[in-house]
Amino acid sequence: MTDLETRELRYFLAVADELHFGRAAERLGISQPPLSRAIRHLEDRLGVALFERNRRGVTLTDAGSVLRDEAGTALDAVRAAARRTQRAARRERPLVLASKAGASHDLLTALVEAHAAKPGVAHVEVLLCEVGEQAGLLRTGAADVALMHRPYDDLAGFDTEDLLTEGQVAIVPGKHPLASCDQLTLADVQDVPDLPIARWPRLDGSYPAGHGPEVRTQSQLAQLVALGRTLLVIPASSRAWQWPEHVAVPVIDAPPATTVIAWPSASRSLDVAALVRTASELTARLPPGLPSTRAPR
């Protein structure tokens, strides 16, 4: 069996991302010759070519594509092991809960308060992030548990517990004609000539085709909606971040979104188990208005 070093994997991933040895070396803060030697040595030890090199540049081979995916997972696991080990040595270590900023706000608030009321449980530290970042935070150990949404978030490799399922709303500029509607359909919002739907990156970082603006952060998106440049469709509870210039309108045929609490499958943390139990108990007794699928007008 060939043992791989984390340094080798970092070097390989830099070249795989940049597809250019010079740029990869600059990114790593080293000169190009030792980087090239390290990659050659890695290929010799594995007995496979990882890159095709020619005058037009550098491309990944099929073997290189496999290692790119596996190396990222392996480095995430190493980082997670280091972080969790360091946290375990702290006398009063918090339990880190990741959640998209503004998403599931009522549920998040209720969960943190309900858990804090229990005797002898770990303090919950909330780590707010942008769309799609929870999976990476769990895999690298930066977070212990996360609130995520099915079918939109990457749940591969995690255990999950369903908490609640809700409808979706369109967030539109308050001055747009759509804002006066009591309800909308997906067809109503799909091809609005003067208000293209915003495009979020896919799990691989690429953007779907379309005319709407490419967005990465909720603050960026909120500004664009307020300026009358775009609209979006989101789970009803995520409207907590909407601005006064926005109006939320129910989209009656949008697929339901399920909020889940997720944690790494390999986790044996009693603190994580306790928080998951609190979440399950909480959602079993949620009042009908939490969250509502009808947006305030």
C-alpha positions in Angstrom: 0.0 0.0 0.0 1.3 3.5 -0.9 1.2 6.0 1.9 0.5 9.5 0.8 1.7 12.6 2.7 -0.5 15.6 3.3 2.2 17.8 1.7 2.0 15.8 -1.5 -1.7 16.1 -1.6 -1.6 19.8 -1.0 0.9 20.2 -3.8 -1.1 18.0 -6.2 -4.4 19.9 -5.5 -2.8 23.2 -6.1 -1.7 22.1 -9.6 -5.0 20.4 -10.2 -6.9 23.6 -9.4 -4.6 25.9 -11.3 -3.6 23.6 -14.2 -0.4 25.5 -14.3 2.8 24.7 -12.4 3.9 28.3 -12.1 0.7 29.6 -10.7 0.4 26.6 -8.3 4.0 27.2 -7.1 3.2 30.9 -6.5 0.0 29.9 -4.6 2.0 27.5 -2.4 4.8 30.0 -1.8 7.5 27.8 -3.3 9.5 27.8 -6.5 8.4 25.7 -9.5 11.3 23.2 -9.7 10.7 21.5 -6.3 6.9 21.4 -7.0 7.5 19.7 -10.4 9.9 17.2 -8.7 7.3 16.5 -6.0 4.6 15.8 -8.5 6.9 13.5 -10.5 7.8 11.7 -7.4 4.2 11.2 -6.5 3.4 9.9 -9.9 6.3 7.4 -9.7 5.2 6.1 -6.3 1.6 5.7 -7.5 2.7 4.2 -10.8 0.3 6.4 -12.8 0.4 9.7 -14.7 -1.7 12.4 -12.9 -1.3 15.1 -15.5 -0.9 15.4 -19.3 1.7 17.9 -20.1 2.1 19.5 -23.5 2.7 22.8 -25.2 -0.9 23.9 -24.7 -0.7 23.4 -20.9 -1.6 20.9 -18.2 -4.7 18.7 -18.0 -5.7 16.1 -15.5 -5.7 12.4 -16.5 -8.5 10.1 -15.5 -6.3 8.9 -12.6 -5.6 12.6 -11.7 -9.4 13.4 -11.6 -9.9 10.5 -9.1 -7.1 11.7 -6.9 -8.4 15.3 -7.0 -11.7 14.2 -5.5 -10.1 11.8 -3.0 -7.4 14.1 -2.0 -9.8 16.9 -1.0 -11.8 14.4 1.1 -8.6 13.1 2.8 -7.2 16.6 3.6 -10.6 17.6 5.1 -10.5 14.5 7.3 -7.0 15.3 8.5 -8.0 18.9 9.3 -11.1 17.7 11.1 -9.1 15.2 13.2 -6.7 18.0 14.3 -9.5 20.4 15.1 -11.6 17.9 17.0 -8.6 16.7 19.0 -7.7 20.3 19.9 -11.2 21.0 21.0 -11.4 17.8 23.0 -8.5 19.1 25.2 -10.4 22.2 26.2 -12.0 22.1 29.6 -15.2 23.7 28.5 -15.4 23.2 24.8 -18.4 24.5 22.9 -20.5 22.6 20.4 -20.3 24.4 17.1 -23.5 24.6 15.1 -23.3 25.9 11.5 -26.2 27.5 9.8 -26.8 29.7 6.7 -27.2 33.3 7.9 -30.9 34.1 7.8 -32.0 30.5 7.1 -34.3 28.7 9.5 -34.0 31.7 11.9 -37.0 30.9 14.1 -35.9 27.2 14.4 -32.3 28.1 15.1 -33.3 30.5 17.9 -35.7 28.0 19.5 -33.1 25.2 19.3 -30.3 27.2 20.9 -32.7 28.4 23.7 -34.2 25.0 24.3 -30.8 23.3 24.5 -29.3 26.0 26.8 -32.2 25.3 29.2 -31.1 21.7 29.7 -28.8 21.0 32.6 -25.3 19.7 32.0 -25.2 20.2 28.2 -22.4 21.7 26.1 -22.7 25.4 25.3 -23.7 25.9 21.6 -21.7 28.3 19.6 -23.4 29.3 16.3 -21.3 29.6 13.2 -23.2 31.6 10.5 -22.1 31.0 7.0 -23.1 31.5 3.3 -25.1 29.2 1.2 -23.6 25.7 0.7 -20.7 26.2 3.2 -22.0 23.9 6.0 -20.8 20.7 4.3 -17.2 22.0 4.2 -17.4 23.2 7.8 -18.5 19.7 8.9 -15.9 17.9 6.9 -13.0 19.9 8.1 -14.1 19.9 11.7 -14.8 23.6 11.9 -18.4 22.7 12.9 -19.8 19.7 14.8 -23.3 19.8 13.6 -25.3 21.9 11.0 -28.7 23.0 10.0 -29.1 22.2 6.3 -31.8 22.0 3.6 -32.8 19.0 1.4 -32.6 18.8 -1.6 -30.3 21.9 -1.9 -27.4 21.2 0.4 -24.6 18.5 0.0 -25.5 15.8 2.6 -23.1 13.1 1.4 -21.3 11.4 4.3 -23.5 12.9 7.0 -26.2 11.4 9.2 -29.3 13.5 9.3 -32.6 14.0 11.2 -35.5 15.7 9.4 -36.8 18.6 11.5 -39.5 20.3 9.4 -40.8 20.6 5.9 -42.1 23.9 4.5 -43.1 25.6 1.3 -41.1 28.2 -0.6 -41.5 31.9 -1.3 -40.4 34.3 -4.0 -38.4 37.3 -2.7 -39.2 40.1 -5.2 -38.6 43.9 -5.2 -41.4 45.7 -3.4 -42.1 48.0 -6.4 -42.3 45.2 -9.0 -45.8 44.1 -10.2 -45.2 40.6 -8.8 -45.1 42.0 -5.3 -48.9 42.7 -5.5 -49.7 39.0 -6.1 -51.2 36.8 -3.3 -49.4 33.8 -4.7 -47.2 32.8 -7.6 -46.2 29.6 -9.5 -42.8 28.6 -10.7 -43.8 29.5 -14.3 -44.7 33.0 -13.1 -41.1 33.6 -11.8 -39.1 31.6 -14.2 -38.8 33.9 -17.2 -39.6 37.4 -16.0 -38.0 39.7 -18.7 -37.1 42.5 -16.4 -36.4 40.4 -13.3 -34.2 37.3 -14.1 -34.0 34.7 -11.3 -30.7 34.8 -9.4 -28.2 32.0 -10.0 -26.4 30.3 -7.1 -23.3 28.1 -7.7 -23.8 24.4 -7.9 -22.1 22.0 -5.5 -19.1 21.9 -7.8 -18.8 25.7 -7.9 -20.2 26.1 -11.5 -23.3 28.2 -12.3 -26.4 27.0 -14.1 -27.2 28.6 -17.4 -29.5 31.7 -17.3 -29.7 35.4 -17.6 -29.8 36.2 -13.9 -26.9 37.5 -11.9 -24.4 35.1 -10.4 -24.4 35.5 -6.7 -22.4 34.0 -3.8 -23.5 35.8 -0.7 -26.9 36.7 0.8 -25.9 40.3 1.3 -25.0 40.6 -2.4 -28.4 39.0 -3.3 -30.4 41.2 -1.0 -28.9 44.3 -2.5 -29.7 43.1 -6.1 -33.3 42.4 -5.2 -33.6 45.8 -3.6 -32.3 47.4 -6.7 -34.9 45.6 -8.8 -32.3 43.4 -10.7 -33.3 39.9 -9.6 -35.6 37.6 -7.7 -35.1 34.3 -5.9 -37.2 31.4 -4.6 -36.2 30.2 -1.1 -37.7 28.2 1.8 -40.3 30.3 3.6 -38.3 30.4 6.9 -35.2 31.9 5.1 -37.1 35.1 4.5 -35.9 36.3 7.9 -33.1 38.2 6.2 -35.4 40.1 3.8 -35.1 43.9 3.6 -38.0 46.4 3.8 -37.6 46.9 0.0 -38.4 43.1 -0.5 -41.8 41.3 -0.6 -42.1 37.6 0.0 -44.9 35.8 -2.0 -45.7 32.1 -1.7 -44.8 29.9 -4.7 -47.6 27.3 -4.5 -46.1 24.7 -6.8 -42.4 24.9 -5.6 -41.1 21.6 -4.2 -41.1 21.5 -0.4 -37.8 22.1 1.4 -36.9 20.1 4.4 -34.6 21.5 7.1 -32.4 18.8 8.6 -29.9 18.7 11.4 -26.7 17.0 10.1 -23.5 15.7 11.6 -20.5 13.5 10.4 -21.4 9.9 10.1 -18.3 8.9 12.1 -19.2 11.2 15.0 -19.5 9.5 18.4 -19.9 12.8 20.3 -22.4 12.6 23.2 -22.8 16.4 22.9 -23.8 16.1 19.3 -26.3 13.4 20.2 -27.8 15.6 22.9 -28.3 18.5 20.5 -29.9 16.3 17.9 -32.2 14.9 20.6 -33.2 18.5 21.6 -33.9 19.4 17.9 -36.1 16.3 17.5 -38.0 17.1 20.7 -38.4 20.7 19.7 -39.8 20.1 16.2 -42.2 17.5 17.6 -44.0 20.3 19.5 -43.5 23.3 17.3 -46.6 25.5 17.1 -48.3 25.7 13.7 -46.9 29.1 13.0 -43.2 28.1 13.1 -42.4 28.4 10.4 -45.2 29.8 8.4 -45.4 29.2 4.6 -47.3 32.5 4.2 -45.1 35.5 4.1 -46.1 38.8 5.9 -47.3 41.4 3.4 
